Amino acid sequence: MARELFGPGKVLIGVVHLLPLPGSPRWNGNLKSVLNRARVEAGILQDGGAHGIIIENFGDTPFRTGRVEPETVAAMTLAVEQVRNAVPLPVGINMLRNDAVSALAVAIATGAEFIRVNVHYGVMATDEGLVEGEAYETTRRRRSLNADVRILADVLVKHAAPVGQSDIGLIAQETTRRALADGLIVSGPATGQPTNSFDVSVVRRAVPDGFLLVGSGINESNVWRILEHADGAIVGTSLKREGIVANPVDPERVRRLADIFASLV
């Protein structure tokens, strides 16, 4: 399970949203600036009290549903290496939109501790098209490479709708028991939008001993309510200046939210 990576208490995992990488439509031709910002923001998250960091190729919109390009994997590897050299916190990778195999490869190459998989099990209809879980391939690849990398899997991920089964409790159970996820993530409908606290409670009842994170919408005003049944949260938008996802990370926002997390039991 992923719990042991982060220690006791409510876990705050801050997000490093990478600027556009090589090959993406908004790539500006300067990889050094991408890496510098990633390193600086990781340091801010650590200094502010985060317990872990997850790195996403967030600037690469529009995303694709299959494997990302080799240049994306190469750039992500450099970014993760920069962050791991800068901070001692557990580091994870989310290769958008859903390339778990590439994320796993980057994690193995850099020593990162976990990956986030938006659709690990089942099928979701997204704005990029149908996204099918690849738990079979991801877990077997991890085993064959003898990789100690945890899989944190979304349950009914944001920016998507399920194809078929929509019982969030049942999906949570199957994602853990049949797809072998090491932890679960429950999100709101879109980036920055609050997660439904009832959904979190349903997943907690379905998987009472599992590691459970909230994946979107946590801020200083709702953290007590939404985190009641969760072990922690992945937080990006509310840690940015003015709460705008495209802005840099705000040190004061990180500190304030980390202090709230520390007060929770």
Secondary structure as a PSIPRED ss2 file (coil, helix, strand):
# PSIPRED VFORMAT (PSIPRED V4.0)

   1 M C   1.000  0.000  0.000
   2 A C   1.000  0.000  0.000
   3 R H   0.000  1.000  0.000
   4 E H   0.000  1.000  0.000
   5 L H   0.000  1.000  0.000
   6 F C   1.000  0.000  0.000
   7 G C   1.000  0.000  0.000
   8 P C   1.000  0.000  0.000
   9 G C   1.000  0.000  0.000
  10 K C   1.000  0.000  0.000
  11 V E   0.000  0.000  1.000
  12 L E   0.000  0.000  1.000
  13 I E   0.000  0.000  1.000
  14 G E   0.000  0.000  1.000
  15 V E   0.000  0.000  1.000
  16 V E   0.000  0.000  1.000
  17 H E   0.000  0.000  1.000
  18 L C   1.000  0.000  0.000
  19 L C   1.000  0.000  0.000
  20 P C   1.000  0.000  0.000
  21 L C   1.000  0.000  0.000
  22 P C   1.000  0.000  0.000
  23 G C   1.000  0.000  0.000
  24 S C   1.000  0.000  0.000
  25 P C   1.000  0.000  0.000
  26 R C   1.000  0.000  0.000
  27 W C   1.000  0.000  0.000
  28 N C   1.000  0.000  0.000
  29 G C   1.000  0.000  0.000
  30 N C   1.000  0.000  0.000
  31 L H   0.000  1.000  0.000
  32 K H   0.000  1.000  0.000
  33 S H   0.000  1.000  0.000
  34 V H   0.000  1.000  0.000
  35 L H   0.000  1.000  0.000
  36 N H   0.000  1.000  0.000
  37 R H   0.000  1.000  0.000
  38 A H   0.000  1.000  0.000
  39 R H   0.000  1.000  0.000
  40 V H   0.000  1.000  0.000
  41 E H   0.000  1.000  0.000
  42 A H   0.000  1.000  0.000
  43 G H   0.000  1.000  0.000
  44 I H   0.000  1.000  0.000
  45 L H   0.000  1.000  0.000
  46 Q H   0.000  1.000  0.000
  47 D H   0.000  1.000  0.000
  48 G H   0.000  1.000  0.000
  49 G C   1.000  0.000  0.000
  50 A C   1.000  0.000  0.000
  51 H C   1.000  0.000  0.000
  52 G E   0.000  0.000  1.000
  53 I E   0.000  0.000  1.000
  54 I E   0.000  0.000  1.000
  55 I E   0.000  0.000  1.000
  56 E E   0.000  0.000  1.000
  57 N C   1.000  0.000  0.000
  58 F H   0.000  1.000  0.000
  59 G H   0.000  1.000  0.000
  60 D H   0.000  1.000  0.000
  61 T C   1.000  0.000  0.000
  62 P C   1.000  0.000  0.000
  63 F C   1.000  0.000  0.000
  64 R C   1.000  0.000  0.000
  65 T C   1.000  0.000  0.000
  66 G C   1.000  0.000  0.000
  67 R C   1.000  0.000  0.000
  68 V C   1.000  0.000  0.000
  69 E C   1.000  0.000  0.000
  70 P H   0.000  1.000  0.000
  71 E H   0.000  1.000  0.000
  72 T H   0.000  1.000  0.000
  73 V H   0.000  1.000  0.000
  74 A H   0.000  1.000  0.000
  75 A H   0.000  1.000  0.000
  76 M H   0.000  1.000  0.000
  77 T H   0.000  1.000  0.000
  78 L H   0.000  1.000  0.000
  79 A H   0.000  1.000  0.000
  80 V H   0.000  1.000  0.000
  81 E H   0.000  1.000  0.000
  82 Q H   0.000  1.000  0.000
  83 V H   0.000  1.000  0.000
  84 R H   0.000  1.000  0.000
  85 N H   0.000  1.000  0.000
  86 A H   0.000  1.000  0.000
  87 V C   1.000  0.000  0.000
  88 P C   1.000  0.000  0.000
  89 L C   1.000  0.000  0.000
  90 P C   1.000  0.000  0.000
  91 V E   0.000  0.000  1.000
  92 G E   0.000  0.000  1.000
  93 I E   0.000  0.000  1.000
  94 N E   0.000  0.000  1.000
  95 M C   1.000  0.000  0.000
  96 L C   1.000  0.000  0.000
  97 R C   1.000  0.000  0.000
  98 N C   1.000  0.000  0.000
  99 D C   1.000  0.000  0.000
 100 A H   0.000  1.000  0.000
 101 V H   0.000  1.000  0.000
 102 S H   0.000  1.000  0.000
 103 A H   0.000  1.000  0.000
 104 L H   0.000  1.000  0.000
 105 A H   0.000  1.000  0.000
 106 V H   0.000  1.000  0.000
 107 A H   0.000  1.000  0.000
 108 I H   0.000  1.000  0.000
 109 A H   0.000  1.000  0.000
 110 T H   0.000  1.000  0.000
 111 G C   1.000  0.000  0.000
 112 A C   1.000  0.000  0.000
 113 E C   1.000  0.000  0.000
 114 F E   0.000  0.000  1.000
 115 I E   0.000  0.000  1.000
 116 R E   0.000  0.000  1.000
 117 V E   0.000  0.000  1.000
 118 N C   1.000  0.000  0.000
 119 V C   1.000  0.000  0.000
 120 H C   1.000  0.000  0.000
 121 Y C   1.000  0.000  0.000
 122 G C   1.000  0.000  0.000
 123 V E   0.000  0.000  1.000
 124 M E   0.000  0.000  1.000
 125 A E   0.000  0.000  1.000
 126 T E   0.000  0.000  1.000
 127 D C   1.000  0.000  0.000
 128 E C   1.000  0.000  0.000
 129 G E   0.000  0.000  1.000
 130 L E   0.000  0.000  1.000
 131 V E   0.000  0.000  1.000
 132 E E   0.000  0.000  1.000
 133 G C   1.000  0.000  0.000
 134 E C   1.000  0.000  0.000
 135 A H   0.000  1.000  0.000
 136 Y H   0.000  1.000  0.000
 137 E H   0.000  1.000  0.000
 138 T H   0.000  1.000  0.000
 139 T H   0.000  1.000  0.000
 140 R H   0.000  1.000  0.000
 141 R H   0.000  1.000  0.000
 142 R H   0.000  1.000  0.000
 143 R H   0.000  1.000  0.000
 144 S H   0.000  1.000  0.000
 145 L C   1.000  0.000  0.000
 146 N C   1.000  0.000  0.000
 147 A C   1.000  0.000  0.000
 148 D C   1.000  0.000  0.000
 149 V C   1.000  0.000  0.000
 150 R E   0.000  0.000  1.000
 151 I E   0.000  0.000  1.000
 152 L E   0.000  0.000  1.000
 153 A E   0.000  0.000  1.000
 154 D E   0.000  0.000  1.000
 155 V C   1.000  0.000  0.000
 156 L C   1.000  0.000  0.000
 157 V C   1.000  0.000  0.000
 158 K C   1.000  0.000  0.000
 159 H C   1.000  0.000  0.000
 160 A E   0.000  0.000  1.000
 161 A E   0.000  0.000  1.000
 162 P E   0.000  0.000  1.000
 163 V C   1.000  0.000  0.000
 164 G C   1.000  0.000  0.000
 165 Q C   1.000  0.000  0.000
 166 S C   1.000  0.000  0.000
 167 D C   1.000  0.000  0.000
 168 I H   0.000  1.000  0.000
 169 G H   0.000  1.000  0.000
 170 L H   0.000  1.000  0.000
 171 I H   0.000  1.000  0.000
 172 A H   0.000  1.000  0.000
 173 Q H   0.000  1.000  0.000
 174 E H   0.000  1.000  0.000
 175 T H   0.000  1.000  0.000
 176 T H   0.000  1.000  0.000
 177 R H   0.000  1.000  0.000
 178 R C   1.000  0.000  0.000
 179 A C   1.000  0.000  0.000
 180 L C   1.000  0.000  0.000
 181 A C   1.000  0.000  0.000
 182 D C   1.000  0.000  0.000
 183 G E   0.000  0.000  1.000
 184 L E   0.000  0.000  1.000
 185 I E   0.000  0.000  1.000
 186 V E   0.000  0.000  1.000
 187 S C   1.000  0.000  0.000
 188 G C   1.000  0.000  0.000
 189 P C   1.000  0.000  0.000
 190 A C   1.000  0.000  0.000
 191 T C   1.000  0.000  0.000
 192 G C   1.000  0.000  0.000
 193 Q C   1.000  0.000  0.000
 194 P C   1.000  0.000  0.000
 195 T C   1.000  0.000  0.000
 196 N C   1.000  0.000  0.000
 197 S H   0.000  1.000  0.000
 198 F H   0.000  1.000  0.000
 199 D H   0.000  1.000  0.000
 200 V H   0.000  1.000  0.000
 201 S H   0.000  1.000  0.000
 202 V H   0.000  1.000  0.000
 203 V H   0.000  1.000  0.000
 204 R H   0.000  1.000  0.000
 205 R H   0.000  1.000  0.000
 206 A H   0.000  1.000  0.000
 207 V C   1.000  0.000  0.000
 208 P C   1.000  0.000  0.000
 209 D C   1.000  0.000  0.000
 210 G C   1.000  0.000  0.000
 211 F C   1.000  0.000  0.000
 212 L E   0.000  0.000  1.000
 213 L E   0.000  0.000  1.000
 214 V E   0.000  0.000  1.000
 215 G C   1.000  0.000  0.000
 216 S C   1.000  0.000  0.000
 217 G C   1.000  0.000  0.000
 218 I C   1.000  0.000  0.000
 219 N C   1.000  0.000  0.000
 220 E C   1.000  0.000  0.000
 221 S C   1.000  0.000  0.000
 222 N C   1.000  0.000  0.000
 223 V H   0.000  1.000  0.000
 224 W H   0.000  1.000  0.000
 225 R H   0.000  1.000  0.000
 226 I H   0.000  1.000  0.000
 227 L C   1.000  0.000  0.000
 228 E C   1.000  0.000  0.000
 229 H C   1.000  0.000  0.000
 230 A C   1.000  0.000  0.000
 231 D C   1.000  0.000  0.000
 232 G E   0.000  0.000  1.000
 233 A E   0.000  0.000  1.000
 234 I E   0.000  0.000  1.000
 235 V E   0.000  0.000  1.000
 236 G C   1.000  0.000  0.000
 237 T H   0.000  1.000  0.000
 238 S H   0.000  1.000  0.000
 239 L H   0.000  1.000  0.000
 240 K E   0.000  0.000  1.000
 241 R H   0.000  1.000  0.000
 242 E H   0.000  1.000  0.000
 243 G H   0.000  1.000  0.000
 244 I C   1.000  0.000  0.000
 245 V C   1.000  0.000  0.000
 246 A C   1.000  0.000  0.000
 247 N C   1.000  0.000  0.000
 248 P C   1.000  0.000  0.000
 249 V E   0.000  0.000  1.000
 250 D C   1.000  0.000  0.000
 251 P H   0.000  1.000  0.000
 252 E H   0.000  1.000  0.000
 253 R H   0.000  1.000  0.000
 254 V H   0.000  1.000  0.000
 255 R H   0.000  1.000  0.000
 256 R H   0.000  1.000  0.000
 257 L H   0.000  1.000  0.000
 258 A H   0.000  1.000  0.000
 259 D H   0.000  1.000  0.000
 260 I H   0.000  1.000  0.000
 261 F H   0.000  1.000  0.000
 262 A H   0.000  1.000  0.000
 263 S H   0.000  1.000  0.000
 264 L C   1.000  0.000  0.000
 265 V C   1.000  0.000  0.000
